[in-house]
Amino acid sequence: MIVQAFLRWAEGAKAADRAKAANALGRAYLQSSLQGEQRKAASIAITHLLDDPSPAVRLALAEALAFDDYSPRSIILSLADDQAEIAATVLAVSPVLLDADLIDLVGRGNACSRAAIAARQGLTAPVAAAVAEVAEPEVISVLLENPTAQIGRISLRRLAERFGGVAEIRSALLDRSDLPADARHILATELAAALADLDLVRNLIGGLRVRRLTREVSDLAAVVIAGTAAREELPELVEHMRIAGQLTPAFLMQSLCMGRIEFFAESVCNLSGLEERRVRAILATGRMHAVRALFESVGLARDISVLFVEAVMLWREASRTDDLVGEGDIAGVLVERFRDRVAAHSAASGLLDIIEKIEINRQRRLARDYVGSVVLEAA
C-alpha cells in the first residue's frame, strides 16, 4: 500500500521532489529489512523510476544504488545504458557490473561511458584491453592515469600503435616501467618523426638532412632500447623490427659495435630461422668459416659478412681477456683493419663509413663528458 501511494504521489510531484524520493527509495531498498511482498513492491517502484521523464530522478536513483554489491542487477544495467551522466555514475563504481558487461559497454558506448569505465578502481586487464582497442585519445589518457588499472603488455603495445603520434599519450607510455621494448621502439620512432615535422627544425636543418638525422636517431634509439630490454622481450622486439624492415646490415653492425650482443644474436636467430642454441654456439665458439656461413645464410654479401665475422672475433677476444670493450674500440679496430682493403663505393665501404661514425660519435661523447667533469671540479 505504501508503494502504491508513492506511485500515485509521483504522478503529480515535481521533478526535484521525485528525485529526492527516488534516492530515498533506493537507499531504503538496500538498507532496510523489507521482506516478501514489501520488497517486491519496492523493486517494482524502483523499476518504474527508470522510465521517469526527468534525468534528475534517474540520476538520484543511480547515486543511491551505484556503490552497493546488492543493488538489483537489472536496474544497474538499465542505468548503465542511460544518458551520459547517469550511466557514468554506475559505470565508474558499481560492483554489480561484471567484466563481460563492461567490455560490452565499452564496445557500444560513447566516450563518456568509456572514460567512466577506464577510471574504475582495480580495472582488470580484459576490460583495459577493450578500452585500449576502441577508445578515444581522451579516454586513453584516463586509463593511463588510473594507477590501479591492470594494463597488459599486449594492450600497451596496441596503445603505442594507435596513439604513438599523440604527444600526451606517448609521454605517459614512455614513463611506464612496464612498457614492452617493442612498444618503446614504436614510440621512439614516432617521437623522431614528430620532431622532424616541426617547422623550426626543418627551417634550421633542411628537409633532406632532417630525414637522414631522423633515421639515425631512430636507429640509435633502437640500439639503446635493445640494450635495456629484458632477454625475454628480445624475440618480440626483433620480430617487430624485422617486420618494420629495420634489421638492415647497417643497424645490425651498429648494435654489434655498441655491445648489444644478446639483441644481435636474437636478430641472427630470427633472420636465419635456426635454433637459438645453434646460433649462439656458432657465434660463441664456431670457427671463422662457420660464422661467415651463418651471416651469409641471412643474406649478407661476402664482403660485408667478413666485417661482421671480424667484429664477432673481436668481442670473443675481449670476453676471454675480460677487457671492458666499448663501441669505439670495436669500431676503431674494424676501420683500421679494413679501410684500405675494401673497394671504394662498395657495400662494404658504405658499412665502414657507418662504423667510423660510431667511433667518431663515441669520441665526441667522451670529450663532452671529460669537459663536463673538468668544469664540475673547477666549480
N, C-alpha and C positions, 0 to 999 in steps of 0.2 A: 504494500500500500504506500509506503514511503517513497519507493522508487517511482511508482505511478504518479504520485503527487509531484515529484521532481520533474518528470517528463512533461506534465501538464503546465507546471510553472515555467519550464524552459521555453515553451512555445511563445510566451509573450514577454519574457525577460529581455533586458538589454544585453548586448554582447559582452560588456565588461562584467556584468553580474554573472552571466553564463560561464565566463572564463574562470571566475573565482570558484564557482560551484563545480566546474569540471576538474579543477585542480584538487579541490577538497574531496570530491568523489573518488578520484584516482588514488589519493593518499589513504582514504578510508578503506578502499578495496584491499590495499596492501597491508595496512597496519591493524585493522580491526579484526574481530573474531566472527565475521559474518559466516554463517553456515547455511547449507541447504538451499532453500528457495530464496532466501535473502541474498545470498552470494550470487546465485544465478541471475536474479533480477538486477543486481548491481552490475554484473557483467554485461547484461543486455543494455543497460543505461549507458555504460562506457562505450559500447559498440555503437550505440545510436549517436553519440557525440562525434564520432568520426565523420558524420555527414553534416555536422553543423556548418552553416554557410560562413561563419566568421573564422578566419585563420587564428585569431587570438584565442578562441576557445580550444581549438585543436592543439595549439602551441602549449597552452596551460596544461592540457592533458598529457602531452609529451613530457613536459618538465616534471610532472608528478610521477610518471612511470619509467623514465629513462634509465635510472641508476639501479633499479631493483631486479634481482635474479628471478623473482616470482611474478613479474609483470606478464600479462597474457600475451603469448607469442603472436597471436593473430592481430592484436591491437598494435604491437610494436612493428610488425611487418607492414601494416597499413600506414602507420605514421611515417615509416621509412620511405614510403612512396609518395608522401605528401609534398607540399611546397618546400622550397629550399630551406628556409629557416626551421621549419617543423621537422623535416627529415634529418637535418644536420644535428638536431638536439638528441635524437636517439642513435643516429649512426655513430656519433663520436664516442658514446659511452655505454650503450646498452649491452649488458652481458647476455641477454637473451639471443642476440644475433650470432649465428654460427658462421664459421669461415665460409661455408658454401653460400650462405645468404649474402655475406659481404662481397664475395667475389662476383656473384650475380649482380649486385647493386653497383659495383664498380663498372661492370660492363655496360649496363643500361642507364646509368645515372648521368648526372651533369658534373661540372667542375666543382660546384659547391658540395655536393654529396661525396664526391671522391676526396675532396680535401678533408672533410669530416672524418672519413674512414682512415685516411693517411695519418691523421693526428691521434688515432686511438692508442691508448696505453697498452703496451705489450703486443702491438700489431704482429701477427705471425708471418712467417716467411711466405706461405702461399698467397696470402692476401696482399702482401707487399709486392709480390711478383706480378699480380694482376694490375696493381696500381702502376708499377713500372712499365708495363706493356702498353697501357692505353691512356694514361693520364696526361694532362696538360702541364706545361712547364711550371706554372704557379703551384700546382698540386704536388709535383715532384719536389719542389722546394720545401713544402710542408713535410713530406715524407722524410727527406734528408735531415730536417731539423728535429725530427722525433727521435730522441735518444733511446727510446725503448723499442723502436721498430726493428724487427729481425729481417734484415735485407740480405739475401743470399748472394753468393758470388756471381751466379748467372744473371741475377737481377741488376747487380752493379754494372756488369758488362753491358747489359741491354741499355741501361741508362746512359752509359758512355757513348754507345752507338746512336741513341736517339737524340741526346742533348749535349753532345760534346761541343757544339757550336754556341751554346748558351753560357755566357761567362759566369753567371751566378751559380748555375748547377755544376759547371766544370770545376769551379773553385771548391765547392762543397765536396765534390767527389775526390778531388786531389788531396783534400785534407784528411781523408779517411785512411786509417792504417790498414783496414781490411780490403782495400781496393785491389783486385787482381792485377797482375803485372800487365796482361794484355789490354785491360781496360785503361790502365795508366798510360800505356803507349798510345792508345787511341786519342786520349785527351791531350797528350803532349803534342801529337801531330796536329790536332785541332787548334791548339794554342799557337803553334808556329804559323799555321795558316792565317789565324786571326791577326797576328802581329804583322804578317806580310801584307794583309789587306788594308792596313792603316794608311791613310793618305800621307801622313807625316813621314812614315818610313819609306814609302815609295818615292816621295819627292826628294828625300835626303840621299837615298841609295840608288834608286833607279830600278825599274821593273825586272830587268834581266838578272841583276846582281841579287835582288831580293829573292827571286826564285832559287838561285843557287844557295844563298845563305839559309833559306828555309829548309832546303833539302839537307844541308849539312847539320843544321841544328836538330832536325828531326832524327837524323841518324845518330848524332851524339846522344840525344835524349834516350833513344832506344838502347844504346850501348850501356848507358848509366842504369836504366831500368833493368836490363839483363843482368847487371852485376849485383843488384839489390834484391832481385826476385828469389823467392824460396825455390829449392830444387824441384819440389812437386808442381810448381807453377810453370816451369820451363816448357814442358810439352805444349801447353795451351798457348803460351806466348810465341813460341816458334811457329806453331801452326797458323796462328793469326798473322804473323809477319810473312809467312810463305804465301798465304792467300792474297795478302796485300802486295805481293811482288817485291818485298824489301830484303829478301835473303840473297842479295847480289854479292858477287865476289868482293866488291869494294867494302860492303858492310861487314861481310864475314871476316875479311882481313883486319878491319878496324877493331872488331870485337876480339879477335885473336891477339892483336898487338897490345890492346888495353887490358889483357889478362882475364877476359870473360871466358875462361876455359870451359866451364860447365855449359854455358849457353852455346858456345861453339860446337862442343861435342853433341849436344842435343840437336843442333841445326844439321849437322852431318848425318845423324841418325834419321832425321825427318826426310832429308833430301835423297838419301841413298836407299831408304827402305830396309836397311839392315837392322838386325837386332842390336839393341843398345850395348849389350855386353860385348859383342864382337867389335863394334865401332870403337868403344873405349879401350879395348885391348890393343887394337891396331894403333890408335893414337898414343897410347902409353908405352908400348913395348915393340910395336911392329917395325920391321926393317924399312929402310928408306923406300924401296920399290913398292912395298905393300902400302905404305902411307900414301905414296903418289897415286897408286892404283885406286885407292879409296877416294881420293879427291877427284880423280878423273871420272869415277863412276857417278859422281853427282853433276857432271857436266863441265868441269873446269878444264880449260885447254892446257896442253902440256907446259907451255912457257909460264902460265900462271900457277899451275899446280906446283911447280918447283919452288916458287916463293912460299907457298903455304907449307910445303914439306920443311923448308928451312926454318920457318917460324916455329913449327912444332918441335923440331930438334933443339932449337934454342931454349924453348920452355922446358924440355926434358933435362937439358944440361943444367938449367937454373934450379930445377927441383932437386936434382941429385946433389948439388953443392950448397943447397939452402940459401942461394943468393936471393936478395929481395929485388927482383927484376921489375922495372916499370915499363910502361908502354914505350917510352923514349929509348930505352936500352934495346929492346927488340927491334923497333922501327929503325933506329940508327944503324944497327948492325946489318939489317936487310938492305938498306940503301947503300951502305958502304960496300957490301959484297956484290951487289947486282947492278949498280948503276952503269957500269961500263960493260956489262955482259948482255944487256937486252937491247933489242933493236929500237931505234927511235920511232915514235908514233905507233908502236905496237901496243897490244892489250897489256902486256907486262910492264911496259914503260908507263902507261897510264896508272896502273896499280901502284907502281913505285912512287909516282907523284903523290898519290893519296897517303902512302906510308910516310913519305917525307913531311907532309903536312901534319901528321900525327906527332912526329918528333918536334917540329917547329912549335906547334901549339903547346907541347909539354915544356919546352924551354922557356917560352913566354910566360907560362903559368908559374914556373919555378922562379923566374925573375921577379914577377909581381909579388909572390909570396916572400921572397928574400927582402925586397924593398919594404914591404909592409912590416916585416919583423924588425928591420933596422929602424924604421920610423917609430915603431912602438917602443923599442928600447930607449930611443933618444927622448921620448916624450916624458 
